[in-house]
Amino acid sequence: MSDRLSPAADLILKVYLALFFVYMFLPLIVMVIAAFNAFQYPALSPWKGFTLEWFPRLVEDERLMGGLATSILLGICVTAASVPLGLAGALIVARGTRRTSGLFYAMLVSPILMPGVVLGISTLVFWREVGISGGLFTAGAAQTSFIASYCMLMILARLARQDPVLEEAALDLGASPWFVFRRVTLPFLAPALGSAAVIAFLQSFENYNTTVFAIGSGYTLVTEIGARLRFGLTPAINALGVIFLLVTAVAAIGFAIANRRKPAA
Amino acid sequence: MSGPSDLVRIYGRAFAAACWLLVFGWFTLLVLVPQVTMVDQSLWRMEQPKDAAQLTLDIDRLYNDLSVMKLDRADAPADKQAALDARIAETQAAIREMETRETQPRKVYGPENYTRMSGLHAEIFLRTLAFAALTTLIALVVCYPIACAAAFAGKATTTAVILTALTIPYAINELLRTYAFLMVLDYRGVINTALSWIGIIDLDRDQAIPFLESQAAVFAGLVYAYVLFMVFPIYNALESLDKSQIEAARDLGASSLRTHWRVIIPHAKPGLAVGSIMVFMLSAGSYAVPRILSRGLGGDWFTQLIYRQFFDAHNWNIGSAYSVALLIACLVFVALVMKITRVGLKDMVR
């Protein structure tokens, strides 16, 4: 593994790494195999034969499909709100005076340092005072409060690499401020804005802890899964797990390949 | 530094104003005011008036008077009836007023929502924090070698393969990751199935070992669900370490342990801090893992208590107080980690 380690230490590290991978993947593999067992309870044993029957069950399930539609809608709204907020925050932090910059940075990353349930609860409590009870709106507001922080961090990381001379040059050559933003800053930030949007959507789609408290009687795909994971387990959940796992694996591998092609920036 | 910020100078006043407005709305409406409302809600409660018992007696007495007056009125001559009617109306009004006072609870501020936390609830709170701290410690010990293995793998491909492979269990939804772990501990889970194959237990005669009914199941699940949140921050910090520093330490005769202690760990500190904060906060604030992995007897997790205060007991004041307690515990943890590692907010998220 490493040329600096003695053979014995190297072997120990390799074995340790292998054990860690077994630990991380064994439960996932069991979940996948149980998705194809014809037994009506999710388990490997007794093995009642290979079946695909649990997958069509998902499509027939109206609440799961309804939750999926809600999750996508919520994800789009949260992304549409979080990326501009993150951009505004990043510009204020990166282009502010030294004093405002530090203060705003601390204020705007603070939601990341709070437990998700607390964000959900505070949103629920506040909007009820205003007369809006828990639902899609409060779930979106609670999610946006911290997802915008992640967007800000991603945009800030990109801004830190920007050559300030470019904007100055454009200004000196007589470009209007809006022109500078649209033709110099925005194109430079485009990749970060793109990845911020993807991450924002995924965070919203996957979120459970914040959403389950803020959404009231509404439900998303993930909160609906959460509602079913306690009693009345069925292998249909495993089938859903297989789909999530496939999407995650394809995304992770695709991301890794795309990263390798890109020259190190 | 004073004068207009670069924001105004480069993009103009209108654009800067738009940015300020967006950020102001975000911070006040989505973060600050909700938090303040929650803290406010945690500090008051609706209370029956203290003199409620006395009021009840007074009201009973008035009802007696009223029935006497009604009897009097029935027997009274016509000229006195008007006066009695007035008195009856007066009494009825008094009863109505006292009854609203008797049944209408008043809003009272005070710390009781916190101080009246029952012994059981306080125990659950402390246990949650202790388990979360232990989870963090285990994650630190388990993940440091993994992050080193990834960072110092030598070949870029090996690093990429390790990281990509770890991304899969890291990125899959928290609920489904925990559910996968349930497959191991369940009544018909991997461990029980293996034991029945060996012949130690018989699943068909309900001899399964009830792992899910012990608190250890939730603890093991927390470690499994959040351990990877430690690997990636440590790896990110180590990535920027100049490998020649390690060579230099070794050439100068430092032992492997000493190299870790004096060169690698100091460099990894921001990653260790971020990882610890993430793992602690995710564990202490986890609602998914205890929900999926505990079957009643194992006792509650603090987040479950909060959930029940809001949605079963409908006592939002106590729910808010518990939520504020959790928030404070987490902020204290963040402050502690920042103090111990001497890592600032800006170093953490690079």
Interface residues (C-beta under 8 A of the other chain):
Chain A: M1 S2 D3 R4 L5 A9 L13 Y16 L17 F20 F21 Y23 M24 F25 L26 P27 L28 V30 M31 A34 Y41 P42 A43 L44 S45 P84 L85 A88 G89 L91 I92 R95 G96 T97 R98 R99 T100 G102 F104 Y105 A106 M107 L108 V109 S110 P111 I112 L113 M114 P115 G116 V117 V118 L119 I121 S122 T123 L124 V125 F126 W127 E129 A141 A142 T144 S145 A148 L153 A157 E167 E168 L171 S176 P177 W178 V180 F181 T185 E206 Y208 N209 V212 F213 V222 I225 G226 L229 R230 I237 L240 G241 F244 L245 T248 A249 A251 A252 I253 F255 A256 R260
Chain B: M1 S2 G3 S5 D6 L7 I10 Y11 G12 F15 A18 C19 W20 L22 V23 W26 F27 L29 L30 V31 V33 P34 Q35 T37 M38 Q41 V142 P145 I146 A149 F152 A153 G154 T158 A160 I162 L163 T164 A165 L166 T167 I168 P169 A171 I172 N173 E174 L175 L176 R177 T178 Y179 A180 F181 L182 M183 V184 D186 R188 G189 V190 T193 S196 L203 Y224 L228 I246 E247 R250 S256 I277 M281 A284 G285 S286 Y287 A288 R291 I292 T303 I306 Y307 F310 W316 G319 S320 S323 L326 L327 C330 L331 V334 L345 K346 V349 R350
